[in-house]
Amino acid sequence: MADAFPAFTPVTLLTGFLGSGKTTLLRRLLTDPALSNAAVLINEFGEVGLDHHLLERIDENMVLLQSGCLCCTVRGELADAIRDLHSKRERGIVPPFDRIIIESTGLADPFPVLSTLKADPVLRHHFRSSGVIATVDTVNAGRQLAAYREPMRQVAVADLLVLTKADIAETGQVARVTAMIRQINPDAPIVLSSDDVVSLMEDMTTGRAEAMQSPGGFYCDDPGPVLASEHSGGIRSFVLVSEGRVDWTAFGIWLTMLLNRHGDRILRVKGILNIEGEDFPVAIHGVQHLVHTPVHMQSWPGGDRRSRIVFIVDGIAPAAIERSFDAFNGLGVAKVAPKRIEELQP
């Protein structure tokens, strides 16, 4: 039985604002043979849960978390549910699932879910995050992103953005929403719900993320165009570019201190580093206080050898990051090259 499932079972978080089509997308995904062995956890915020019925699948690997929202009241229940599934799988009580998909409520902040996987002493030895998928309602995204903070944070944290309801949107609306959410999250791939989302999930899970990248190393063609102003709510993104090689130890100290102090407001940090003594780049990826294991890439994704770090922040001026980086340079880490800020503004 031990060989029937991976040592570290991937966990995909499916998030998105209220009514954005999470359950519809999940129902379609689960019809794909590649996800036939997935366990599903559904979190509903309400007195009576309905979404699990809409999936038309009720079995031992379907769990309903109903007593509140994942990001606040049911984090303990989430950990208990995953541990219980793991225990039952080990004992052969449930089918040997090879992936977990968690559908959050429309009001959930993704970070607490991701941190639960890292913080729990049992889960971190058996499960790992395989990314965040956020659904975006093409018809209503403009109003929702302007009025509510939750969808902005969900878009900002996402590794993959899925536009829903494009088939009923007005002409040109897909392009407008794409441009809008690209200003919030400059790097995550954006696809339609009718596209092959399962293949992209597989790429994120198996480490084939490079296949999704542009020649510049990011998922979009250029994560650093100049935008205009800060979004309502203070969410903005920018790219920190270092012209030369980076001292890995010193960089780690700087990033640790930065996230320890401002992690609540640094929604995403992701980049490619040209490390001193390394032939190929190292990719970093973090969500708020949570930093994933760095990935040593097998080649440079393009001709650009500069270190580039995308930040998506909430209420932090890029100049504050710049000053932090300057202070880091001031510690005498001579190998860290001059830097410049390329700010992404709407």
RONU-807679 format. One record per atom (N, C-alpha, C): atom name; x, y, z. Coordinates in pm, whole numbers, plus 50000, padded with zeros to 5 digits. Example, Ala and Ser with C-alpha at 12.3 -4.5 7.8 and 13.67 -1.06 7.14 Angstrom:
BEGIN
> N|51319|49431|50780
> CA|51230|49550|50780
> C|51320|49670|50780
> N|51285|49775|50708
> CA|51367|49894|50714
> C|51290|50003|50787
***
This chain:
BEGIN
> N|50081|49880|50000
> CA|50000|50000|50000
> C|50086|50127|50000
> N|50206|50118|50064
> CA|50289|50238|50076
> C|50332|50291|49941
> N|50346|50202|49839
> CA|50389|50249|49708
> C|50274|50299|49623
> N|50150|50291|49676
> CA|50033|50327|49596
> C|50009|50477|49593
> N|50077|50553|49675
> CA|50058|50697|49677
> C|50193|50764|49703
> N|50206|50891|49663
> CA|50336|50959|49673
> C|50376|50986|49817
> N|50510|50999|49837
> CA|50561|51029|49971
> C|50507|51163|50020
> N|50504|51259|49930
> CA|50446|51390|49963
> C|50326|51411|49871
> N|50210|51399|49926
> CA|50089|51413|49846
> C|50064|51560|49815
> N|50049|51595|49688
> CA|50024|51736|49653
> C|49885|51782|49698
> N|49880|51906|49743
> CA|49755|51967|49788
> C|49732|52094|49706
> N|49625|52097|49632
> CA|49591|52214|49551
> C|49477|52289|49617
> N|49493|52418|49634
> CA|49387|52502|49690
> C|49313|52571|49577
> N|49183|52549|49570
> CA|49096|52615|49472
> C|49020|52725|49544
> N|49049|52848|49508
> CA|48985|52961|49572
> C|48920|53050|49467
> N|48859|53159|49511
> CA|48789|53248|49420
> C|48672|53311|49493
> N|48632|53429|49451
> CA|48529|53503|49524
> C|48393|53435|49510
> N|48299|53481|49590
> CA|48164|53425|49592
> C|48103|53425|49452
> N|48053|53309|49410
> CA|47987|53299|49281
> C|48078|53302|49160
> N|48208|53284|49183
> CA|48301|53295|49070
> C|48315|53164|48993
> N|48248|53058|49036
> CA|48249|52934|48958
> C|48346|52829|49005
> N|48383|52831|49133
> CA|48477|52732|49184
> C|48420|52590|49174
> N|48297|52574|49223
> CA|48239|52440|49224
> C|48214|52388|49083
> N|48172|52476|48994
> CA|48152|52435|48854
> C|48283|52388|48793
> N|48390|52464|48819
> CA|48521|52423|48766
> C|48565|52291|48828
> N|48548|52279|48960
> CA|48591|52157|49027
> C|48515|52036|48975
> N|48386|52053|48954
> CA|48306|51942|48902
> C|48360|51895|48767
> N|48399|51989|48683
> CA|48453|51952|48553
> C|48591|51888|48566
> N|48674|51944|48654
> CA|48808|51888|48673
> C|48802|51743|48718
> N|48706|51713|48805
> CA|48700|51578|48862
> C|48653|51473|48761
> N|48605|51517|48647
> CA|48569|51421|48542
> C|48691|51378|48462
> N|48803|51448|48481
> CA|48925|51412|48408
> C|48989|51289|48473
> N|49028|51190|48394
> CA|49089|51070|48451
> C|49213|51100|48535
> N|49284|51207|48504
> CA|49405|51239|48579
> C|49375|51272|48724
> N|49252|51311|48753
> CA|49214|51347|48889
> C|49117|51247|48950
> N|49112|51129|48891
> CA|49017|51030|48940
> C|49049|50981|49080
> N|49175|50994|49121
> CA|49214|50950|49255
> C|49234|51066|49351
> N|49174|51179|49321
> CA|49189|51296|49409
> C|49088|51290|49523
> N|49136|51326|49641
> CA|49046|51348|49753
> C|49006|51495|49753
> N|48885|51525|49797
> CA|48834|51662|49789
> C|48784|51706|49925
> N|48827|51824|49966
> CA|48777|51887|50088
> C|48706|52015|50049
> N|48585|52029|50093
> CA|48504|52145|50057
> C|48471|52224|50182
> N|48498|52352|50177
> CA|48466|52440|50289
> C|48354|52534|50248
> N|48244|52526|50317
> CA|48132|52615|50288
> C|48106|52703|50409
> N|48068|52824|50384
> CA|48041|52921|50489
> C|47890|52940|50496
> N|47826|52863|50582
> CA|47681|52874|50591
> C|47625|52764|50677
> N|47499|52773|50706
> CA|47434|52677|50793
> C|47421|52540|50728
> N|47396|52540|50597
> CA|47375|52414|50527
> C|47469|52407|50407
> N|47550|52300|50399
> CA|47642|52285|50287
> C|47571|52225|50166
> N|47598|52282|50050
> CA|47534|52235|49927
> C|47635|52197|49819
> N|47752|52261|49822
> CA|47844|52246|49710
> C|47883|52101|49685
> N|47898|52023|49793
> CA|47941|51883|49773
> C|47835|51804|49698
> N|47707|51843|49712
> CA|47602|51776|49635
> C|47614|51814|49487
> N|47653|51939|49460
> CA|47665|51984|49322
> C|47776|51910|49247
> N|47872|51857|49321
> CA|47980|51783|49255
> C|47936|51647|49205
> N|47822|51604|49250
> CA|47767|51474|49208
> C|47864|51361|49237
> N|47936|51375|49347
> CA|48029|51269|49386
> C|48031|51264|49539
> N|47985|51158|49595
> CA|47988|51137|49738
> C|48060|51005|49764
> N|48179|51012|49824
> CA|48250|50890|49857
> C|48337|50914|49979
> N|48420|50814|50012
> CA|48501|50824|50134
> C|48605|50934|50126
> N|48642|50975|50006
> CA|48746|51076|49990
> C|48689|51217|49969
> N|48564|51234|50003
> CA|48501|51366|49995
> C|48469|51411|50137
> N|48524|51527|50177
> CA|48506|51576|50313
> C|48447|51715|50308
> N|48345|51738|50389
> CA|48282|51870|50397
> C|48324|51937|50526
> N|48383|52057|50515
> CA|48419|52138|50630
> C|48319|52252|50637
> N|48233|52251|50735
> CA|48116|52337|50726
> C|48101|52433|50842
> N|48188|52427|50941
> CA|48162|52505|51060
> C|48217|52646|51055
> N|48261|52691|50940
> CA|48314|52827|50931
> C|48402|52840|50810
> N|48489|52940|50812
> CA|48575|52967|50698
> C|48715|52912|50723
> N|48776|52854|50620
> CA|48908|52791|50633
> C|49012|52886|50690
> N|49003|53011|50655
> CA|49112|53101|50693
> C|49098|53150|50837
> N|48991|53111|50906
> CA|48979|53159|51043
> C|48933|53048|51136
> N|48805|53008|51129
> CA|48751|52923|51234
> C|48775|52775|51216
> N|48805|52728|51095
> CA|48815|52583|51077
> C|48954|52536|51036
> N|49057|52613|51068
> CA|49192|52568|51035
> C|49225|52438|51106
> N|49183|52428|51233
> CA|49206|52305|51306
> C|49129|52190|51244
> N|49007|52217|51201
> CA|48926|52114|51137
> C|48988|52070|51006
> N|49048|52163|50934
> CA|49115|52129|50809
> C|49230|52033|50836
> N|49316|52067|50933
> CA|49429|51981|50965
> C|49380|51844|51011
> N|49276|51842|51094
> CA|49222|51714|51142
> C|49170|51630|51025
> N|49102|51696|50931
> CA|49044|51624|50818
> C|49152|51562|50730
> N|49260|51636|50705
> CA|49368|51583|50620
> C|49440|51470|50694
> N|49465|51491|50823
> CA|49529|51383|50901
> C|49444|51257|50901
> N|49313|51276|50913
> CA|49223|51161|50915
> C|49225|51087|50781
> N|49224|51164|50670
> CA|49234|51101|50539
> C|49365|51024|50525
> N|49472|51087|50571
> CA|49604|51023|50563
> C|49606|50892|50643
> N|49551|50896|50763
> CA|49548|50777|50848
> C|49466|50665|50783
> N|49350|50702|50730
> CA|49264|50601|50667
> C|49328|50543|50542
> N|49401|50628|50468
> CA|49470|50578|50349
> C|49580|50479|50388
> N|49655|50514|50495
> CA|49762|50425|50541
> C|49707|50289|50582
> N|49586|50289|50639
> CA|49527|50164|50687
> C|49441|50095|50581
> N|49432|50157|50463
> CA|49356|50096|50356
> C|49207|50108|50372
> N|49163|50202|50457
> CA|49019|50218|50481
> C|48954|50298|50368
> N|49031|50392|50307
> CA|48981|50469|50195
> C|49068|50440|50074
> N|49019|50466|49954
> CA|49102|50445|49834
> C|49230|50528|49841
> N|49339|50478|49781
> CA|49469|50547|49790
> C|49475|50672|49703
> N|49418|50779|49753
> CA|49419|50905|49677
> C|49562|50954|49657
> N|49587|51018|49543
> CA|49721|51068|49511
> C|49728|51220|49507
> N|49622|51288|49545
> CA|49618|51434|49547
> C|49500|51477|49634
> N|49515|51597|49693
> CA|49403|51656|49764
> C|49371|51790|49698
> N|49245|51815|49674
> CA|49199|51945|49626
> C|49109|52004|49734
> N|49142|52126|49776
> CA|49061|52195|49878
> C|48989|52309|49810
> N|48857|52308|49818
> CA|48779|52421|49769
> C|48743|52509|49888
> N|48792|52631|49887
> CA|48768|52722|50000
> C|48635|52796|49982
> N|48596|52867|50085
> CA|48483|52956|50070
> C|48523|53075|49984
> N|48424|53147|49936
> CA|48453|53263|49853
> C|48513|53380|49928
> N|48514|53371|50061
> CA|48567|53481|50142
> C|48700|53447|50206
> N|48757|53332|50173
> CA|48877|53285|50241
> C|49003|53354|50190
> N|49094|53378|50283
> CA|49229|53422|50251
> C|49312|53295|50231
> N|49379|53278|50117
> CA|49451|53152|50091
> C|49566|53124|50187
> N|49629|53228|50241
> CA|49752|53205|50317
> C|49735|53113|50437
> N|49632|53129|50522
> CA|49620|53039|50637
> C|49611|52892|50599
> N|49552|52862|50484
> CA|49544|52724|50441
> C|49684|52672|50408
> N|49761|52751|50334
> CA|49896|52710|50298
> C|49983|52696|50422
> N|49968|52786|50516
> CA|50051|52780|50636
> C|50015|52661|50722
> N|49889|52616|50716
> CA|49849|52497|50792
> C|49929|52375|50748
> N|49951|52362|50618
> CA|50029|52249|50567
> C|50172|52252|50616
> N|50227|52373|50627
> CA|50366|52387|50670
> C|50381|52376|50821
> N|50281|52425|50894
> CA|50295|52435|51039
> C|50261|52306|51111
> N|50170|52228|51057
> CA|50127|52108|51128
> C|50239|52004|51127
> N|50276|51951|51243
> CA|50391|51859|51250
> C|50371|51729|51174
> N|50247|51687|51152
> CA|50221|51564|51075
> C|50209|51596|50926
> N|50131|51696|50895
> CA|50103|51726|50755
> C|50229|51763|50678
> N|50320|51835|50740
> CA|50437|51881|50665
> C|50530|51768|50626
> N|50513|51652|50685
> CA|50597|51537|50649
> C|50531|51447|50545
> N|50407|51476|50511
> CA|50335|51389|50418
> C|50267|51464|50304
> N|50254|51595|50317
> CA|50182|51671|50216
> C|50262|51796|50180
> N|50241|51842|50060
> CA|50304|51967|50018
> C|50208|52045|49928
> N|50220|52176|49934
> CA|50135|52259|49849
> C|50176|52244|49703
> N|50078|52227|49617
> CA|50106|52222|49474
> C|50045|52341|49402
> N|50016|52445|49476
> CA|49973|52569|49414
> C|49831|52612|49448
> N|49805|52736|49415
> CA|49674|52797|49439
> C|49611|52833|49305
> N|49490|52784|49283
> CA|49413|52819|49164
> C|49301|52912|49206
> N|49291|53026|49141
> CA|49185|53122|49174
> C|49094|53142|49053
> N|48964|53127|49074
> CA|48868|53155|48969
> C|48831|53303|48973
> N|48814|53360|48856
> CA|48778|53502|48843
> C|48655|53511|48753
> N|48550|53570|48805
> CA|48423|53586|48731
> C|48442|53696|48626
> N|48448|53657|48500
> CA|48475|53754|48394
> C|48368|53863|48389
> N|48245|53826|48415
> CA|48136|53923|48404
> C|48139|54025|48517
> N|48173|53980|48638
> CA|48160|54066|48756
> C|48293|54107|48818
> N|48404|54069|48757
> CA|48534|54093|48820
> C|48560|54242|48845
> N|48523|54326|48752
> CA|48551|54468|48769
> C|48489|54524|48894
> N|48362|54494|48916
> CA|48292|54543|49034
> C|48345|54478|49162
> N|48369|54348|49156
> CA|48414|54278|49276
> C|48553|54322|49320
> N|48642|54336|49225
> CA|48779|54376|49260
> C|48784|54519|49311
> N|48689|54601|49267
> CA|48686|54740|49314
> C|48623|54752|49452
> N|48533|54658|49485
> CA|48455|54674|49607
> C|48505|54590|49724
> N|48573|54480|49697
> CA|48606|54386|49804
> C|48755|54354|49805
> N|48805|54335|49925
> CA|48947|54305|49941
> C|48976|54157|49916
> N|48881|54070|49950
> CA|48906|53925|49941
> C|48945|53881|49800
> N|48870|53919|49695
> CA|48909|53872|49561
> C|49046|53925|49517
> N|49081|54043|49564
> CA|49213|54097|49527
> C|49324|54012|49587
> N|49306|53971|49714
> CA|49409|53890|49778
> C|49413|53750|49715
> N|49296|53698|49677
> CA|49294|53567|49612
> C|49367|53572|49478
> N|49342|53676|49401
> CA|49412|53692|49273
> C|49561|53711|49295
> N|49597|53788|49395
> CA|49738|53819|49420
> C|49818|53694|49456
> N|49758|53604|49532
> CA|49830|53487|49581
> C|49831|53371|49480
> N|49743|53375|49381
> CA|49724|53261|49293
> C|49847|53226|49210
> N|49864|53095|49187
> CA|49966|53045|49093
> C|49906|53025|48955
> N|49776|53013|48950
> CA|49705|52996|48823
> C|49571|53066|48834
> N|49540|53152|48736
> CA|49414|53227|48736
> C|49324|53174|48625
> N|49201|53139|48662
> CA|49107|53080|48566
> C|48988|53174|48549
> N|48970|53224|48428
> CA|48857|53312|48399
> C|48734|53227|48372
> N|48628|53252|48447
> CA|48503|53179|48430
> C|48399|53269|48363
> N|48295|53208|48312
> CA|48181|53278|48252
> C|48220|53363|48131
> N|48332|53328|48069
> CA|48374|53402|47950
> C|48275|53385|47836
> N|48203|53273|47838
> CA|48108|53246|47730
> C|47986|53338|47734
> N|47961|53402|47848
> CA|47848|53494|47856
> C|47892|53639|47874
> N|48022|53662|47864
> CA|48075|53798|47881
> C|48057|53879|47753
> N|48056|54011|47769
> CA|48047|54099|47654
> C|48176|54092|47572
> N|48164|54133|47448
> CA|48282|54138|47360
> C|48389|54227|47422
> N|48508|54178|47430
> CA|48619|54255|47484
> C|48634|54245|47635
> N|48538|54182|47702
> CA|48544|54178|47848
> C|48656|54087|47898
> N|48682|53978|47827
> CA|48791|53890|47867
> C|48924|53965|47865
> N|48944|54041|47760
> CA|49070|54117|47749
> C|49079|54222|47860
> N|48967|54287|47891
> CA|48970|54390|47996
> C|48997|54329|48133
> N|48933|54216|48162
> CA|48956|54152|48292
> C|49098|54097|48300
> N|49145|54042|48188
> CA|49283|53993|48187
> C|49381|54105|48220
> N|49361|54220|48158
> CA|49450|54334|48186
> C|49437|54378|48331
> N|49318|54373|48384
> CA|49293|54416|48522
> C|49365|54326|48623
> N|49348|54195|48607
> CA|49409|54106|48706
> C|49559|54090|48682
> N|49604|54119|48560
> CA|49748|54117|48536
> C|49817|54229|48614
> N|49744|54336|48640
> CA|49801|54444|48720
> C|49813|54406|48867
> N|49731|54314|48912
> CA|49739|54269|49051
> C|49841|54157|49064
> N|49835|54061|48974
> CA|49928|53949|48975
> C|49999|53945|48840
> N|50119|53998|48833
> CA|50184|54014|48703
> C|50244|53887|48645
> N|50237|53777|48717
> CA|50315|53662|48673
> C|50236|53533|48654
> N|50127|53514|48724
> CA|50056|53385|48716
> C|49993|53366|48578
> N|49994|53244|48525
> CA|49925|53217|48398
> C|49777|53248|48412
> N|49717|53299|48305
> CA|49573|53327|48301
> C|49513|53244|48189
> N|49415|53161|48223
> CA|49350|53076|48123
> C|49199|53086|48140
> N|49128|53034|48041
> CA|48983|53024|48050
> C|48945|52891|48115
> N|48827|52888|48176
> CA|48784|52764|48241
> C|48763|52653|48139
> N|48746|52689|48013
> CA|48730|52588|47908
> C|48864|52532|47861
> N|48975|52591|47903
> CA|49107|52542|47865
> C|49142|52416|47944
> N|49259|52361|47912
> CA|49303|52237|47977
> C|49368|52270|48112
> N|49285|52296|48210
> CA|49334|52334|48342
> C|49406|52217|48409
> N|49360|52096|48384
> CA|49420|51979|48447
> C|49568|51966|48409
> N|49600|51987|48281
> CA|49741|51977|48240
> C|49827|52080|48313
> N|49774|52201|48331
> CA|49849|52302|48404
> C|49867|52264|48550
> N|49764|52202|48608
> CA|49778|52153|48746
> C|49888|52048|48753
> N|49894|51962|48655
> CA|49997|51858|48653
> C|50135|51920|48641
> N|50147|52023|48558
> CA|50276|52092|48545
> C|50320|52152|48678
> N|50226|52213|48749
> CA|50260|52274|48878
> C|50298|52166|48979
> N|50233|52052|48972
> CA|50254|51946|49070
> C|50384|51872|49049
> N|50416|51845|48923
> CA|50531|51760|48894
> C|50659|51839|48872
> N|50654|51970|48893
> CA|50774|52050|48877
> C|50804|52085|48734
> N|50706|52065|48645
> CA|50728|52103|48505
> C|50687|52248|48482
> N|50700|52329|48587
> CA|50656|52467|48576
> C|50731|52544|48468
> N|50855|52501|48439
> CA|50932|52572|48338
> C|50862|52567|48202
> N|50784|52460|48180
> CA|50713|52449|48054
> C|50607|52556|48039
> N|50566|52615|48150
> CA|50464|52719|48147
> C|50524|52859|48137
> N|50657|52868|48146
> CA|50719|52999|48155
> C|50747|53059|48018
> N|50756|53190|48016
> CA|50797|53261|47898
> C|50949|53256|47888
> N|51007|53297|47773
> CA|51153|53298|47762
> C|51220|53383|47869
> N|51149|53478|47924
> CA|51207|53562|48028
> C|51211|53497|48164
> N|51150|53378|48175
> CA|51155|53309|48302
> C|51029|53323|48385
> N|50939|53410|48344
> CA|50815|53428|48416
> C|50701|53369|48333
> N|50586|53358|48396
> CA|50473|53297|48326
> C|50412|53392|48223
> N|50420|53519|48249
> CA|50374|53613|48147
> C|50495|53661|48068
> N|50471|53722|47955
> CA|50582|53763|47870
> C|50671|53867|47936
> N|50612|53957|48010
> CA|50689|54064|48070
> C|50623|54106|48201
> N|50678|54066|48315
> CA|50616|54102|48442
> C|50650|54244|48486
> N|50724|54317|48406
> CA|50771|54446|48452
> C|50729|54567|48372
> N|50612|54570|48307
> CA|50573|54693|48238
> C|50538|54801|48339
> N|50548|54924|48297
> CA|50517|55036|48386
> C|50366|55056|48388
> N|50309|55051|48506
> CA|50168|55077|48524
> C|50150|55211|48593
> N|50030|55249|48622
> CA|50005|55387|48659
> C|49993|55417|48808
> N|49900|55355|48878
> CA|49879|55396|49017
> C|49839|55277|49102
> N|49832|55302|49231
> CA|49802|55197|49325
> C|49655|55159|49319
> N|49629|55027|49334
> CA|49491|54981|49340
> C|49426|55031|49467
> N|49291|55035|49466
> CA|49222|55060|49590
> C|49255|54948|49685
> N|49272|54981|49812
> CA|49311|54881|49909
> C|49461|54871|49924
> N|49538|54938|49841
> CA|49681|54944|49860
> C|49758|54830|49799
> N|49694|54741|49724
> CA|49766|54629|49663
> C|49834|54676|49535
> N|49961|54647|49525
> CA|50039|54687|49407
> C|50149|54584|49385
> N|50209|54587|49269
> CA|50318|54495|49241
> C|50432|54568|49173
> N|50550|54514|49190
> CA|50667|54573|49126
> C|50775|54466|49116
> N|50875|54495|49036
> CA|50986|54400|49016
> C|51115|54463|49065
> N|51185|54392|49152
> CA|51317|54433|49196
> C|51419|54362|49109
> N|51502|54438|49041
> CA|51598|54381|48947
> C|51740|54407|48997
> N|51820|54303|49007
> CA|51960|54315|49044
> C|52045|54280|48923
> N|52137|54366|48890
> CA|52212|54351|48766
> C|52317|54241|48770
> N|52356|54198|48888
> CA|52463|54099|48894
> C|52429|53983|48986
> N|52534|53912|49028
> CA|52513|53794|49110
> C|52477|53831|49254
> N|52405|53739|49319
> CA|52356|53761|49454
> C|52423|53661|49548
> N|52462|53711|49664
> CA|52515|53624|49769
> C|52397|53554|49836
> N|52394|53422|49825
> CA|52276|53347|49869
> C|52251|53361|50019
> N|52357|53350|50099
> CA|52340|53358|50244
> C|52287|53494|50287
> N|52348|53597|50233
> CA|52305|53732|50269
> C|52163|53759|50220
> N|52130|53710|50102
> CA|51995|53728|50051
> C|51893|53659|50142
> N|51927|53539|50186
> CA|51837|53466|50274
> C|51810|53541|50403
> N|51915|53602|50458
> CA|51897|53681|50581
> C|51805|53799|50554
> N|51829|53867|50443
> CA|51747|53983|50408
> C|51600|53944|50389
> N|51576|53840|50314
> CA|51437|53800|50287
> C|51369|53753|50415
> N|51442|53680|50498
> CA|51385|53634|50625
> C|51344|53752|50712
> N|51434|53849|50723
> CA|51403|53967|50805
> C|51287|54045|50745
> N|51285|54056|50614
> CA|51177|54131|50548
> C|51041|54066|50572
> N|51033|53935|50555
> CA|50906|53867|50572
> C|50866|53858|50719
> N|50964|53850|50806
> CA|50933|53849|50949
> C|50868|53981|50991
> N|50916|54090|50931
> CA|50864|54222|50968
> C|50738|54259|50891
> N|50731|54223|50763
> CA|50622|54271|50678
> C|50545|54157|50609
> N|50561|54035|50655
> CA|50501|53922|50586
> C|50350|53932|50570
> N|50283|53993|50666
> CA|50137|54005|50656
> C|50096|54087|50534
> N|50185|54175|50489
> CA|50149|54265|50379
> C|50225|54235|50251
> N|50314|54137|50254
> CA|50379|54093|50131
> C|50304|53969|50083
> N|50209|53989|49992
> CA|50120|53881|49953
> C|50193|53775|49871
> N|50282|53817|49788
> CA|50358|53723|49704
> C|50498|53776|49684
> N|50594|53688|49686
> CA|50729|53720|49640
> C|50777|53600|49559
> N|50824|53631|49440
> CA|50861|53524|49349
> C|50969|53575|49256
> N|51071|53494|49234
> CA|51176|53546|49147
> C|51277|53443|49103
> N|51366|53489|49019
> CA|51477|53410|48967
> C|51605|53482|49006
> N|51696|53410|49073
> CA|51817|53472|49125
> C|51940|53417|49055
> N|52031|53507|49022
> CA|52162|53469|48971
> C|52256|53463|49091
> N|52277|53342|49141
> CA|52350|53323|49266
> C|52500|53310|49240
> N|52578|53377|49326
> CA|52722|53367|49318
> C|52767|53221|49334
> N|52847|53172|49240
> CA|52897|53036|49247
> C|52809|52933|49181
> N|52692|52974|49131
> CA|52600|52880|49066
> C|52596|52908|48915
> N|52592|52802|48836
> CA|52585|52819|48691
> C|52444|52854|48643
> N|52345|52805|48717
> CA|52207|52824|48675
> C|52126|52894|48785
> N|52014|52950|48749
> CA|51940|53031|48847
> C|51870|52946|48953
> N|51837|53014|49059
> CA|51758|52956|49167
> C|51626|53032|49172
> N|51515|52956|49169
> CA|51383|53018|49176
> C|51334|53018|49320
> N|51280|53131|49362
> CA|51223|53142|49496
> C|51074|53173|49484
> N|50999|53136|49586
> CA|50855|53153|49581
> C|50802|53158|49723
> N|50735|53264|49758
> CA|50680|53276|49893
> C|50544|53342|49893
> N|50465|53310|49994
> CA|50334|53370|50016
> C|50332|53422|50160
> N|50332|53552|50175
> CA|50334|53616|50306
> C|50452|53562|50389
> N|50427|53502|50507
> CA|50539|53455|50588
> C|50594|53320|50541
> N|50527|53260|50446
> CA|50561|53124|50403
> C|50651|53128|50280
> N|50769|53067|50292
> CA|50862|53059|50178
> C|50880|52912|50140
> N|50855|52881|50015
> CA|50870|52743|49969
> C|51018|52711|49946
> N|51049|52583|49938
> CA|51186|52540|49916
> C|51237|52595|49782
> N|51354|52659|49782
> CA|51407|52713|49656
> C|51430|52601|49554
> N|51413|52634|49427
> CA|51429|52536|49320
> C|51552|52572|49236
> N|51647|52479|49228
> CA|51765|52499|49144
> C|51726|52461|49001
> N|51714|52561|48915
> CA|51671|52536|48778
> C|51784|52473|48697
> N|51748|52400|48595
> CA|51846|52327|48514
> C|51904|52411|48402
> N|51847|52527|48377
> CA|51899|52614|48272
> C|51840|52753|48291
> N|51899|52850|48221
> CA|51842|52984|48220
> C|51726|52986|48120
> N|51614|53042|48159
> CA|51498|53040|48070
> C|51508|53137|47953
> N|51610|53220|47949
> CA|51627|53315|47840
> C|51765|53376|47848
> N|51787|53480|47770
> CA|51918|53542|47768
> C|51945|53636|47885
> N|51842|53674|47956
> CA|51856|53769|48066
> C|51913|53699|48189
> N|52029|53740|48235
> CA|52094|53679|48352
> C|52076|53764|48479
> N|51994|53862|48474
> CA|51973|53944|48593
> C|51884|53871|48693
> N|51902|53902|48820
> CA|51809|53853|48921
> C|51686|53941|48921
> N|51569|53879|48918
> CA|51443|53954|48913
> C|51346|53896|49014
> N|51294|53982|49098
> CA|51202|53938|49204
> C|51073|54018|49193
> N|50963|53946|49174
> CA|50831|54010|49168
> C|50773|54016|49309
> N|50732|54134|49350
> CA|50662|54152|49478
> C|50518|54193|49450
> N|50425|54135|49523
> CA|50287|54184|49528
> C|50261|54220|49674
> N|50239|54346|49700
> CA|50234|54393|49838
> C|50102|54464|49865
> N|50069|54472|49991
> CA|49946|54538|50033
> C|49983|54650|50130
> N|49982|54771|50079
> CA|50007|54886|50166
> C|50153|54911|50196
> N|50242|54859|50117
> CA|50385|54886|50134
> C|50436|54956|50009
> N|50501|55067|50028
> CA|50558|55139|49914
> C|50682|55065|49863
> N|50698|55056|49732
> CA|50820|54992|49680
> C|50948|55053|49737
> N|50942|55181|49768
> CA|51061|55246|49824
> C|51103|55183|49956
> N|51005|55130|50032
> CA|51039|55064|50158
> C|51120|54938|50134
> N|51080|54862|50031
> CA|51158|54743|49995
> C|51296|54786|49946
> N|51298|54893|49870
> CA|51425|54943|49816
> C|51520|54983|49930
> N|51464|55054|50029
> CA|51548|55093|50143
> C|51598|54970|50217
> N|51512|54870|50229
> CA|51553|54747|50295
> C|51668|54682|50220
> N|51656|54681|50088
> CA|51762|54623|50006
> C|51891|54705|50020
> N|51878|54836|50027
> CA|51995|54922|50046
> C|52064|54891|50178
> N|51981|54873|50283
> CA|52037|54840|50413
> C|52111|54707|50407
> N|52056|54615|50332
> CA|52118|54486|50314
> C|52253|54503|50247
> N|52259|54585|50143
> CA|52387|54612|50078
> C|52485|54678|50172
> N|52429|54760|50263
> CA|52516|54831|50354
> C|52583|54743|50457
> N|52538|54620|50468
> CA|52602|54529|50563
> C|52737|54481|50512
> N|52775|54524|50391
> CA|52906|54486|50338
> C|52901|54366|50247
> N|52782|54332|50196
> CA|52771|54221|50102
> C|52803|54275|49964
> N|52931|54281|49934
> CA|52976|54350|49814
> C|52933|54282|49686
> N|52901|54154|49694
> CA|52870|54082|49572
> C|52732|54114|49518
> N|52649|54174|49600
> CA|52516|54207|49554
> C|52523|54331|49466
> N|52478|54317|49344
> CA|52496|54421|49244
> C|52394|54532|49262
> N|52418|54646|49197
> CA|52319|54753|49198
> C|52183|54702|49153
> N|52082|54764|49204
> CA|51947|54719|49174
> C|51864|54835|49122
> N|51750|54803|49068
> CA|51655|54905|49030
> C|51514|54850|49048
> N|51422|54939|49067
> CA|51284|54901|49088
> C|51205|54928|48961
> N|51133|54826|48914
> CA|51038|54844|48805
> C|50901|54824|48863
> N|50828|54933|48876
> CA|50700|54924|48944
> C|50588|54893|48847
> N|50497|54807|48892
> CA|50381|54770|48814
> C|50261|54844|48871
> N|50205|54931|48796
> CA|50091|55009|48843
> C|49981|55006|48737
> N|49854|55015|48781
> CA|49746|55017|48683
> C|49742|55148|48606
***
